[in-house]
Amino acid sequence: MSEMTENQSAVEPAKETKPAEEQRKTEAVIEEFPIPDWVPEWARDAPKIIVRAPGPKSKEIIKIDRDYVSYAYDRCFTFTIEKAAGSAVMDADGNVLLDFSAGIAVMNAGWTHYKVTKAIQDQASKLIHSMANDAYFDKEAYFARLLSEISPGKALKGTFFANSGAEAIEASLKLSRYYTKRSEHLAFFGSYHGRIGAGLALTSKLKLRYSYGPMSPGIIFTPFAYCYRCSFKQTYPECGLWCVDYIENQVLNMAGTTGPIASLYVEPIQGEGGYIVPPKEFLPRLRKICDDQGALLVFDEVQTGFGRTGKMFACEHFNTIPDILVMGKALGGGTPLGAIIAKHDIMRKWRPGSHSSTFGGNAITMAAGLAHVQAIIDENLADRAAKLGDYAVKLLKEMQTRREIIGDVRGKGMMIGVELVKNQYTKEPHEATNIQGKCWRAGLLTLTSGFYGNVFRIAPPLCLSKAQLEKGLEIFENALKDEEEFLKLGTSAPPGKLGGHA
Ligand SMILES: Cc1ncc(COP(=O)(O)O)c(C=O)c1O
């Protein structure tokens, strides 16, 4: 099924924006989008830096951590988090940071949303472990029903709850093999689907796979529609999507598969790959490939889901419905939760015992996730993300005319990538780590991504206010300006060890 049903809420794919429409859009976002009333006083005027980080309390914890916690965590920042609310994070020494990261696109309704906190507290006082493997649990049923109601085109029904995005990917790969009785899969350069098992096998970056050996055979990678740096040196739209022609004509015939594939994995907007928005025809054409192959189309919306892109799910921008939708991050409202939802006939194929998890459908994660997703719906946060996101892109494009270090600005809603270059014409990447550090010192939390570690991802909580957005972008531009001065001197600040992870 490649078309959306009549009663769904998705709009047509983006058309060329006319100047008058542009003007109206800009006027629409003149709304203030104030900080919500529930956000406490201390979190309303971020940033506030009172001590150079790491302060003494942060240091004390970091020292113990370095002794006892695995070094595998790739920490971006040397502070210890104490508390967070709305769009602000406080460190152990009382510094308040404005947050453009949402804990890697998790806290969509805002940190410590009062409804999520209350749902967890109420649930914890009654039942913590739901024994969902063995008995039925009310919130699991309600949550699965809600996910079906908000699924793209209301076309998906039947949820399996797991404990993380990667576990949900694992479930999706098993389901696609179980359903098709095939075992080969297609994924994209720049993809990120997790760090264990199937998720790692489907993740393309060498750095993340290095020294683990093949996690699963039968996975073929092909270039994503990354038009700013096209693998085929083509230009959109003249190319007619060469990258998809390549899949149709070459990959599926010559990459050494043993037959039609079981499933094709794609992030509707690439996350770790660098917040890359593909052209509007990309996903519909992948849908067609899967239909022709009898393969399942799997959308990984772990990072793009739940209002982040200005729609409940990013695939709604592209009018394309997957066979399996993978969810995580914001799904659990800050608790560890992942899930897949599929077309009903596909999910129904799984018989009892086909897959399982002790903690999937856990009472606390169900209560938290249900409250979080309901808050996103009730507070119209997808719409807020769409409008504030348009405004942010407008400001960033203006910034690009002033700052030569910005090569590309792209995004949907509050999932915006700013790609840095040494020169806008050569597009030589400029690593973002130093600027990330400068932003942090000035009180702004940002994350980076992209193959070259040169893409800033702007992914704040969706309750961010317009004033907070403007303040954060001002800090961001100051950091860029500072870096440009280093570049002009030919002494770009030394590479640091700050960031670039999932
Ligand atoms: C698109 C995507 N898929 C899967 C994952 C893995 O999720 P988790 O870290 O919860 O295992 C991530 C995490 O960043 C992601 O961005």
The ligand as a Tripos MOL2 file, in Angstrom:
@<TRIPOS>MOLECULE
LIG
   16    16     1     0     0
SMALL
NO_CHARGES

@<TRIPOS>ATOM
      1 C1         17.1770    6.1480   13.9030 C.3       1 LIG1
      2 C2         17.6130    5.3890   15.1190 C.ar      1 LIG1
      3 N1         17.3450    4.0820   15.1960 N.ar      1 LIG1
      4 C3         17.7040    3.3500   16.2600 C.ar      1 LIG1
      5 C4         18.3900    3.9180   17.3030 C.ar      1 LIG1
      6 C5         18.8130    3.0880   18.4740 C.3       1 LIG1
      7 O1         18.0440    3.4020   19.6060 O.3       1 LIG1
      8 P1         18.6060    3.0250   21.0460 P.3       1 LIG1
      9 O2         19.7820    3.8760   21.3070 O.co2     1 LIG1
     10 O3         17.4430    3.3000   21.9650 O.co2     1 LIG1
     11 O4         18.9450    1.5710   21.0170 O.co2     1 LIG1
     12 C6         18.6990    5.2810   17.2630 C.ar      1 LIG1
     13 C7         19.4540    5.9320   18.3450 C.2       1 LIG1
     14 O5         19.9910    7.0010   18.2150 O.2       1 LIG1
     15 C8         18.2970    6.0300   16.1390 C.ar      1 LIG1
     16 O6         18.5740    7.3410   16.0320 O.3       1 LIG1
@<TRIPOS>BOND
     1     1     2 1
     2     2     3 ar
     3     2    15 ar
     4     3     4 ar
     5     4     5 ar
     6     5     6 1
     7     5    12 ar
     8     6     7 1
     9     7     8 1
    10     8     9 2
    11     8    10 1
    12     8    11 1
    13    12    13 1
    14    12    15 ar
    15    13    14 2
    16    15    16 1
@<TRIPOS>SUBSTRUCTURE
     1 LIG1         1 GROUP 0 **** ****
